[in-house]
Structures are given as C-alpha cells and as structure tokens.
Amino acid sequence: MRHAPTRTEQRLWQRLSGSQLGVGFRRQVVIGEYIADFAAPSRRLVVEVDGGAHASRRHLDARRDARLTRAGWRVLRLEAALVEADVEAA
C-alpha cells in the first residue's frame, strides 16, 4: 500500500468520505490481490483514479477490471485531470 495519497486522490476523498454521497467509501481497500483506490463495499463499487502512469498500464488495468468484475465488483475509472478540473463533474 502507498503511504500517502496523491493530491488528486485527496481531492476525491474529500468528496467521497463521510458518506456525503449516501454511500460509505473506504480508501485503499484490499480486494483479493488488488488494492483499490476507493471502494464502497456495500455497493460492490470500486473507484480508481487514473493519472499519467496509467497510460502505459491500460492492458494491466483491463485485466484487473475484468477480474474484479468477475468477483462481483463494478469498476469506475476517473481520469485524474477530470477530478482536478471539477471533482463534482467527475
């Protein structure tokens, strides 16, 4: 697990935390062999923030998403630039 979230993750966490959206989210949730940026276990929803490093990892992300989906999770990927520009729109 990473020790410190990115600035973008912090920004999104401010919006997701405290059940502000009516759903309880947690940070850095271990799901099988993966660590999700954010997850709402009661809804089986994973939220991932994709930054610059993800461009070269798309095939790995697709495999990860497929495995999480087979395990009953829905995966939502948000571009870091969108979160930074307008967290509400993200």
Helices and strands as residue ranges (DSSP letters): H 7-16, G 17-19, E 26-31, E 34-40, G 41-43, E 45-50, G 52-57, H 58-70, E 74-79, H 80-85
